[in-house]
């Protein structure tokens, strides 16, 4: 029996005695562990750059270089994995993660971190977007939201746990130990993928994969709507994640309180993924994107006008809930369209939109901060997110999910 082309639309990989749900579990563990490693160095990079002599502009360039690389290479990596298969791409990306960790400890000048972060971004596009595509490949149609939500939950949990571990490792064992920890986790995850994730049969990385050009993808009304929404949302939310610590400083909050605030935001997104993904299998997912994005924009608007730890925490809890509502809907729609357009190529395009927003966000927010003050950073961020909600409402107004 050909397990790659089942009637329900799922695309199983080789080794029929391993169910798609079992593969999803192994994939979620692998990606979650890899994201813990990436999260470990997330808050450390700016500090490391300053220790190597970087000023504010150079720190921003170092941080942006990661997302510049992701924006450039994400669609290409997705297209290639649609043709060549997922497993080898994921395993190779994780091995390169491990190799990159060694290079982090070598620089004597901050400028070298630009190149290292650029190549790190390039390797990262071989992991999460491709893993998302694999999860969509193996998901039965009636469980696409559940599968995508489960994997995205692992991604968010890893990114939430990583910074906490990174701070502890740096405090107790030094900066270099954090980079080695990232490398060790990436190496471990690569081994897990190679051993436990069965390979796809050649030519079955998704239906009709590789047949739709990037230009035609972006000419598709729904794809363009998702792309614009992710770009504007990232541009707005990036301002919150970047400048919330500065707002907290003005409100005399402690570093621990800032950690709790950001942690509550990220972990709520993570924990809502499976539940909201399951709902997105039953209800048109466009409603989740529209309502979640609109709510997130309004919540960000209020942040500069409240005071005290409790109110800022409350708004970040609401923001986490709103984003937890919006994310699975976008993944479900992308997964549904990817089955005819090329799964990983489409995942790569939408992920590139997010990365592009994260490039724009720190640059635009920094200019606004210098010219108009901190409150305007959050107000502008809110307007960008609300623009995303308008875009998704307009472009997805006629969207109906494939129930076949």
N, C-alpha and C positions, 0 to 999 in steps of 0.2 A: 504493500500500500504506500502511495506517495503521501507522506505526512506533511509535505510542504504546501500543498494546495488543497486544503480541506474545504468542504462546502460552506462552513460558517465564515470563511474569509480569513481565518488565521493562517499564519505562515510558520509552521513549526520547523525547527532545525533538526539535524540528524540525531539519531539515537532515540527511537520511538518510546523506550521505556522511561524516558525522562519527560515529565509533563511540562506544559508551558508554565504552569504555576510554580513548579519547582525551579525552572530556569529563571523565572522572575525573581524568586527569592534569592538565588545565588547572585544574580545580576545586581539586585538591590544591596546586598551585603558588600559586594565588590565595589560598587560605585560609592556607597556610603563611607567605606573605609578610605577610599581614594580622596573623597572630599574632606574628610577629617584632616588628611595630610595637607591638602591645599589650604584649608582653613587655619592650620597651625601657623603658617607664615603670613597670613593675611594682615594682621595688625602689626606685624614685626617689620615688614618691608619699609614703611616710612621711617621708623626709628633707625633701622640699619642704614638707610640712605643718608640720614642726617649724621650718623656716626662716621660715615665715610666722607663727610664734608659737603653734602648736597644742600643747596638752598631751596626755597619754596618752589620755584619754577621747575627745578630739576627733579624734585620729589614728585611733582605732578606729572612730569614727562615719564618718569620711571613707572609710575602707576598706570598711566595711559597706554604705555607701550604694550602691556599685556592685552588690553582690549583692542588696540589697533591690529595686532596680529590675529586675534580671534575674528575680527570683522573681515579681514582680508582672506583668511584661509578656511573659515567655517563652511561656506557653500561648496568649495572645491573638495574638501575632505568628505563631506556628505555625498557628493556625486560619485566619488571614487568608491566609497563603501557600498553604495547602491549596486555598483558593478562587480566589486571584488569580494564582498562579504564583510560582516561586522566584527566577528571575533578577533581576527588578526589585527584589525585597526585598533580595537580597544586595548588589546594586550601590548601592542607596540607603543601606543601612547603612554601607557603606564610605565613601561620600561624606560622610555625617554624622560618621564617625570623623575624617575629614580636617578637617571644620569644628570639631569639638570640640577638636582639638589647638591651635587658635588661642586658644580660651578659657582653656586651661591657663596661658598665659603672662600673663594679664591681672590675676589677683587680687592685692590688696594685703593681704587678710585671709584666714586659713585657712578661716574658715567658708564662704567662697564655693566652696571645693573640694567641699563636700558636694553642692551643686547640680550642679556640673560632673560629678562622678563619677556622680551619679544619672542624668543624661542620657546619659553615656557608657555606662552599663550598659544603658539603654534601647536605644541604637543597636546594642549588641553582640548583642542577641537577634535582630537581623535578619541576622546573618552565619553563625556556626558552626552553630546548630541547624537553620537553613534549608538550609545547605550539606549537612549530614548527611542531611536529608530528600531533597534532590535526588540525592545519591549512592545512597540506598536506592531512589529511584524508578527510576533507570536501571540498577540492578544486576540481572543475571540471578539467578534464585532460587538457583542452585547456587553463586553467587559473592557472595552478600550479605555474608558475613563478610569476604571479601577486600576488597571495596569499602569497607566501613565501617572496617576496620582500616587501609587505605591512607590514607583521609582523616584519621582520628584520629591516625595517625603524623605527618602534616603539621602538625596542630594542636600536638601535643606537641613536635615539633622546633622549631616557631616559638617556642613559649613557653620552650623551653630556651635557644635562641640569643639571644632578645631581651634578657634581663637582662645577659648578657655584653656585648652591644653597647651597651646603655644605660649601663652603668658606664663604658665606654671613651669614649662620646660626652660624658657629663657631665664626666669628668675632663679631657678635651682641649678641649671646645668650650662647656661650660657647660650649666646646667639647661635653658634654653629650647631649646637645639639638640636635646635629646632629644625634646621635645614636637613640634618641627617635623619631626624624623625620623619619628616615628609618623604624623604627618599626611601626609607625602610618600609613605610606603609604602602607606597606606590609599588615597590618591588613585591611585597607580599600579595598585594591585590592582583598584580600581573600574573603571578603564579596561580592564584585562585581561578582567574579567568581561563588560563591555559588548560588547567586540569579539569575543571568542573563545568565550563560552558561548552556544550557540543558545537561543532562547526555547522554552518548552513550548507545545504547542498548548493553546488555551483549554479548560479543563475536564478536563485530564489531569495534574493535579498529584498523582495517586495515586488508587487505586481507592476509590470510595465516600467520597471525602474529605469531611469536614465532617458526616458523618451520625451520629457518636457524640458525645454530650455529654461534657464534662469529668467530670461526676459519674459517668456510666456507665463512663468509662474507669477511674476510680479504684475503681469497684466490681468491676472485672474482677480476678480473683484474681492473675493473673500481673503485670498492670500495677501493682497495689498492692504486690506483692512487690518489683518493680524500684524503685518509688518509695521505699519504706521503706529498702531496701538502700542506695540512692544517698544518701539523707539521713543515715543513721547512719554510712556510710563517710566522707562529707565532713566530718561533725562530728568524727570521730576523726582522720582524716588531716590536717585543717586544723590541729589542735593540733601535729602533728609539724612541718609546714612553717612554722608561726608561731613555735614555741618552740625548734626545733632550734638556731638561732643562740645562744640564751641557754644551752642545755645545753652547746654547744661552748665558750662563754665560761667556764663553770665547769670545763671540762676543759682549759682553756688552749690551745685550738685557734686557728689564725689564720683571718682572713677568707678567704684563698685556700683553706684546707682545707675551710671550710664550703661554699664555692662548688663545690669538687670533689665533696663529699658530695651536695649537692642536685642537681648536674648529673648525677651517676651515676644517681641515683634517677629523674629525669625522662627522661633519654635512654634508659634501659633500657625504660621504659614505651613510649616512642616506637618503638624498634627491634623490639619484640616484636609490635606491632599487626598487621602484615600476616601474619606467620607464624601467630599465634594466631587471627586472623580466618579464615584458610584452614582451620585445624583445626575451627573452630566451624561451618564449612559441612558438615563430615563427621560430627562428633560432637555430641550434644546440648549446646548451649551452656550449659545450666544448670550443668553440672558444672564449667565453667571459672569461673563466677561464684562458686559455693559454695566451691570449693577455694582460689581466689585471695583471696577476702575473708577466709576463715578464716586463711589463712597470714599475710596482712597484719596482722591483729589480734594474732597471737602474736608477730610480729616487733617490732611497736611496744611490746609489753609488756616486751621485753628492753632497750630503749634506755636507760632510766635506770640500769640495773644493770651496764653495761659501761664501760670506760675506754679512752681513747686513740683516736687518729685511725683506726687500722686497723680496730678493732672497730666503731666507728660507721659507717665507710665500708662494711664488710661487711654490716651490718644494713640499710643503705640500698640496697645492691645487691640484697639479698634482697627488700626491700620493693618496689623497682622491678619485679622479676621477678614478684612476686605480683600487683601492680596491672596489669602488662602482661598477665597471664593472665586477670584478671577483666573488664577493660574491654570487650574485643571481644565476649564472650559477651552482656553486657547490650545492646550496640548491635545485635547480630544479632537478639535476641529482640524488641527495640523495633521494628526494621525489619520483621520478619515480621508483627507485630501491626499496625503502622502502615499496611500495605497495605489493611486493611479498616476501620481506625478513623479514619484521617486521619494521614498520615505526620508532617508537621511539627508538628501539634498534639500528638501523642504524644511526639515528640522534645522539644518545649517543656516538657511536663509533667515528664519525667524530668530535663531539664536544670535546671528550677526546683527540683526536689528537691535537687540538688547545691548550687545557689546558697543555698537555705535552710539547708542544713547548714553552709555557709561563713559564714553570718550567725551561727548559733548558736555555732560553734566558738570564735572569738576571745573572745566575751563569756563563755561558760562556762569556757573555759580560763583567762581572766584572773582570774575569781572563785576558781577552784580554786588558782591560783598564789598568790594573796594569802592564802588561808585555810590551805592544806595544804602548799604547796611545789611545786617543779618536778617532782619524781618523780611526784606524783599526777596531774599534767597528762597525762603519757604513759600512766599506768595507766588513767586515765579514758578517754583516747583509744582505747586498746586495747579496753576494754570496749564502747565504742560501735561500733567496727568489728566486734567479735565478735557484737554484737546484730544488726548488719546481716547477718552470715553466717547467723545463726539464722533471721532473717526470710525470706531468700531460699530457704533450705532448706525452710521450712514452706510458703511460698506457691507455690513452683515444683516441689513434689514430684511433681505429676502432669503437668508440662509436657512436651509432645512437639512437636518442630518440624514445620512443614508441609513435607513432602517432595514435594508434588504438583508 
